[in-house]
Amino acid sequence: MILADGLILATDGKRTLYLIEPDPSGFKPLASSELPAEAGTNSEGIAARIGGSTQSWAPIALADGKLLIRD
């Protein structure tokens, strides 16, 4: 997750990106979006052995006003 302009951008580690208002009283999502699925998945590959191809382990980044997400 990252903090940008006082808001948190975070993924659930699977296929959803959230824009979250920081609040010590609880989770306050302002918006969410489904991320695109991986194309051409090989079900016998390493992703299938470590939890499935829908999980995203890479950190997200914000650069020049663009959000970069990879898996």
Buried (B, 14 or more C-beta within 10 A) or exposed (E): EEEEEEBBBBBEEEBBBBBBEEEEEEEEEEEEEEBEEBEEEEEEEEBEEEEEBBBBEEEBEEEEEEEEBEB
